[in-house]
Every structure is written in structure tokens, then in C-alpha cells.
Amino acid sequence: MPLSVVFCGTPRFAVPTLEKLVEVGFRVPLVVTQPDRPKGRGLELVASPVKQSALHLNLPLTQPEKIKTNDDLRAQLTNLKPDAIIVVGYGRIIPQWMLDLPRLGNINLHASLLPKYRGAAPIQWAIARGERVTGVTTMRIDAGLDTGDILQQRELEIRTEDTAETIAPRLAAIGAELMVETLRGMEAGSIHPHPQDHSQASLAPILKKEDGLMDFSCTAAEIFNRIRGFQPWPGVYTKFRGKNLQVWKATPAEEPVVAGELRVSGDRLLIGCAKTTSLELVELQLEGKRRTLARDFLHGYRIQTGEKLG
């Protein structure tokens, strides 16, 4: 008899794991995801990526507003008697009654090499802080924030050109494989959970709009990493002639430039950062305008060396 697993997840990152569990033959008697949320200018209700996947796979689905004191959900899960509950980016704290329910426990796929980058935005903060390697962790969920015992881990190189958008699908894919391997290993008794070293923990808090504000007391490398990490939101932005300016792409440059000042170098546009470092701006978007290459922006606004951002 194949293992029975209830799946709790919401974002696109969780979809490959759900699909892989079904593909390899696990029974998924229920998918739990967040309620449809209003989105876009028209605020139309939009189903989560996990809901869309569950409907495509013809899986039973529920979308509770709350789970901690939800007697109906508790009765439903108790009757299902799942071997494990799988949690991938669900977006709710798992209550103790759920932790106690399945014999193999509640297993989480987390997009970092725990104990590094506990929290809501591990992919973004790992890139923003200049890590060269990230990965995924399967762990047993406990009452803390990403503090449970580690089951398995897989590393993934962060390439210089990677952004949060490019690396997330790769992490999701290896995470899906790892979850299958973890479940099979736990059922076979070949995986031995080990506690995290809490002294090595770092946090990856939920992103706020102000995290993307360009800070010219940071070096070019630090700002470059934030540009890569904070895509698509909040991005990295500053002010130009009193309007918001989003910096979509940039690359560290060799020329020393005064922090916060622009320098025109032929068709290139440089901005000074801390410690006489500089960034070459590559793709920009002025408030109310389309994204544009820096050279077109430079000529369109007749930018002069010495103008300031911020």
C-alpha cells in the first residue's frame, strides 16, 4: 500500500513537490491551500498555484481560512489517517494537533540550507547577502519557526547571473525529488533526524517595500546582490529628479565614482557606491514609464555626470 500524504501548500514553489508525489505513486487524499485572494487592478479572486495544480490533477481540495481551531478540518484529517503531512510554503503556522496526527510527522520542504535563512524569504535573502551556495532542506516541523530536526539536504550553486526568479524553479525541482527520497527513507527507517545547530541560525524575514531602497552607503557588490535577490518584488529603487526609479539590472564596474553620483562614460551610465565602488546601470524603469536600457535612458534624459540619485 503506497504512503498516504496530505499536502499543504500555496505558492508556485510548492507545485513541483505536489506533482512529483502524485507522479511516483503516493496517495494524496487531500490538498490544503489558502483561500483564493483578490489580485490585480480589478481585484478578481485568483486561485493559488497549488489549487490550480490540484484541480488539474483531480485531487480533493480544501481552502480553510484558519486551521488552528478548525474542528471540521481536524475531523477530516483525523478520518483520513495520513502517514505524513507535507508542508511546502503553506503560509500558516501548523498547530500542535496537526503535528501530533500522522505517524511520520509533518515534513516541510524549506528553500535554504537550515539553520541558515529561517523565515519567509530564504531564496531572496540568500542571494541578497551574497551567498555562493544555497539549497533545500527537508525537516520535521516542530512548534518553532523552521527549527525542527533536519532530515535531508541538497546544495545548489548560486551563479553570478542568478536572481530569485531564476533560482527558485531549480530549487523547487530538486526539492521535489528530495521530498520523495525523504519519505521513502523515513518509511524504510534509513533516515535519522538530527537537530539543527541553533547557534548558526540566520533569519530571512518577509520582505518589505523599504528593503529595496538603494543605500549608497553599501558597496556596489552589496547593491548588486540586492538587485538580484529582490526580484520581482520589492526590486531595488531610488529617486531620479524627484521620481521613483527602479533598477532592474546592473553590474559591478571598475571605475571609482562618488557615492550617490552618476557618471556618464560614453553610452554607459555608472552610479557611485560605498568605498569608491560603482555599478554600471543596465536596465531601468522610471515611474510611469516602461523598462528601458540604460543607454536609451541616458540619452533620453540627457543625464550629466555629477547628477545624483536618491
N, C-alpha and C positions, 0 to 999 in steps of 0.2 A: 504494500500500500504506500503510495507516494506521500511525502510530508504535506500536511495542510498548513498553509500560512495565510494569515490575514495581512493585507498590505495597507499601510498608512502613508500617504504621500500627497504632494500637491504640485511642485514645480516641474519644469521640463527635465531638470537633472534627475528626477526620480523615475522617469518613464522607461529608460533602458533596463533598469532593475526589474520593474514590473513585467516588462515584455520578456526578459530573459527567464524569469521564474516560470512563466507560462510555457515558454518555448521548450524548456528542458523537462517539463512534466510535473512540476509541483502543482498541487491543488490550491487554488486561490478562491475560497468560498465567499470572500468579501473584500472589497476595496473601500477604504475610508479616506475621504478627501475633503478639503474645505468647501464651504458653500460657494456658489457662483458669485462673482464680485463685479460691481459696475466698473467699466473701463472706457477710456476714450472720451472724446468730446460729448458724445451722445449718452454716456454713462449707461450703455447697454450691459446687461448681465452677461458675463463671459465665463464659460466653464474652465476649470483648471486643466493644464496639460494632462494630469493623471486621470481626471474624469474623462477627457476625450479618448485617452488610450483604453480605459476600462470599458467604455461603451463600444469601441472598435473591437475589443476582444470579447465582448458579450459577457462581462463579469458582473456579478451582483455589486451594487454600489450604494453607499450611504454618505450623506454630507451633513453631519451634525454641526450645529452652531457651537456647542460646548460638549466636552467629553467627561470632565471630572465628576460631575454629579448627574450624569445622563443614565437614568435607570434603564431606559429602553435599549441603549447601546450595550450597557453592561449585560443585560439579559441575552441580547443577540449574540454577543461574543462568547458568553458562558455556554450557550447552547451549541455553538459551533465547535467548541473544544479544539482550537487550533494548536498545532505543535509549536508554532512560533508566531510572533507578531513582528513584522518587518516595518521599520520606520525610516523613510528617506525624505527629509525636508518637509515633514507634515505641517509644521508651524504651530503645534500645540504642545504644551507640557504633558507628558504621558503620566496619568495618575497611578497611584500605587496599586489600585485594583487591577489595572491592565498589566502592570509589571508582574504581578503575582499569578496571572492567569495561565499562560502557556508553559509547558514543561521545559522547553528550550529557552524560554525567556523572550524579552523584547530585544531585537537586534537592530542596531542603527548602522546605516552607511553614512560616514561623515567625510566631507571633502577636504581633509587635511591629514597630516601625519601626527595624530594626537600623541602627546598632550599639547602640541603646538596648534594654535589657532582654533581654540574652542569658541563657539558662538555662531552667529547668524551669517557671517560673510567671510568664510575661511578662504575661498578662492581669491576674492578681491584683495584681502589684506596680505596674503602670502606674496602676491605679485607686487603690491604697493610697497611692501617692506623689503623688496629686493631679494627674496629667496630664489635660489637656483634650482631647488628641488621641492616638489610638493608630493601629494599622493592621496590615497584614500585609506580609511580605517573602518573595519567592522568592529563593533563593540557591543557589549551588553549594556543596555540602558539601566541607569540607577536613578536615584532621586535628584542628583546634581545636574549641572549644566555640562554635558559632554565629559563627564568624569568617570564613566563606567569602565569596567575591565576590558582591555583590548583583546580581540580575538585574532584578527589578521590585518596585515597592512601591505600596500603596494606603492612603490615610489613612481614618480613621473617627473622627468626633467622639465623645467620651465625654460623655454627658449627665449632669446632676446626679443624676438618679434611677437611673442605670445601676449595676448590680452586676456582678461577674464572671460571674454566671449569665445576666444579660440580654444582655450584650455578646458573649459567646463565640459564640452562634449567628450573629450578624451578621458577626463576623469570619470564621467558618468559611465562610459563604456567599460573601463577597467573595473569600476566599482560594481557593475552588474555581474561581471564574471567572478569577482571576489565574493560577492554575496552568495552565489550558488556554491562556490567552493567552501565557504564558511558553513553554510547549512549542512552540506554533505559531511563535512568534517565533524561538526557537532553531533550529528546523528550517529556517526561511526565512533565517536569518542576519541578522535585523534587530535582535537584542538583543545588546548589548555589555556583558558583565560588568564591574563596576567594584569596586575594593577598598573595604572599609569603612575609615572613619576610626577607628582603634582608640583614639585619644585621647578620643573621645566615648562610649566604651562604658560601659554600666552593667549591673549584674547583677541577675537575677531568680531567686534560688536557690529550690530546692524548699522548700515551706512546712513549718514545724514547728509543733507544737501551741502552743509558747510564743510564737510570733509573734502570736497572737490575744489575749494577756493585755493587758487595758486598763491603759494607763500614763497616769496623771493629770498627769505632767509634760509631756504633749503637749497641744496646743491642741485645742479642740472640732473644728476643721476637720480636723486630722490624724487624730483618732479616728474621725470621721465617714467619712473616706476609707477607713480600715481596715475599718470595718464593711461598707462596700460592696464592697471588694476581696476580703475573706477569706470570701466566701460560696461554697459552703455549708460549706467547711472551711478553716481551723480555727474560723472565726467569731471574734467578739470577746467576751470573757468577763471576769468579775471575781468577787468574793466578796460575798455579802449574808448577813449573820447566820450566817456560817460555812459557807454552802453556795455551790456554783458557780451563777453567774447568767450566762446567755447573753443578749447584747444583739443582737437580730435587726434592729431598725430604730431609728433615731434621726435627729434633725435639729438642726443648729446653732440655738441660741437667742440672744436678745439680752441676757438678764439676766446680770449678773456673779454668779458663785457660787464659794465657796471650793473649791479643787481637792479632789476626792475626796468632797465632801459632797453630800448630797441636799437638794433644796429642793422643798417641796410648794407648788404655786401653783394653787389650785382643783382641777381634775381633771388638771392637768399635773404631771409629775414631771421635775425637772431634776437634772443632775449637773454639778458644777463641774469644769473642766479648767484647763490652764495659762493664764497671762496673763489671769486673771479671765474667761475664756470659759466657755460652758456648752453642754451638749447637752440637748435635750428627748428623753427616752426614750419610744419609741413602742410597741415590741413586745419582750417579754422572755420568758425561759423559765428558771424556777428548776429546779435539779437535781431530777430525778424527777417533774417536772410538765409540763403541756402549755404550748405557747406561748400568751401572753395579751397583751392590750392593756395598756399601762402604767396606764391609769386604773383598770382592774379589779385589777391587781396592787397599786396604791397603796391602794385601799380594802380589799382582801382582807387585806393585811398591816399595815394601819393605820400606814403609814410616817409618821414625824415629820421635819420639817425639822431638819437637823443630823446625821441618821444618816449613816454613812459606807459607802462601797463599797471593796472591796479588802482 
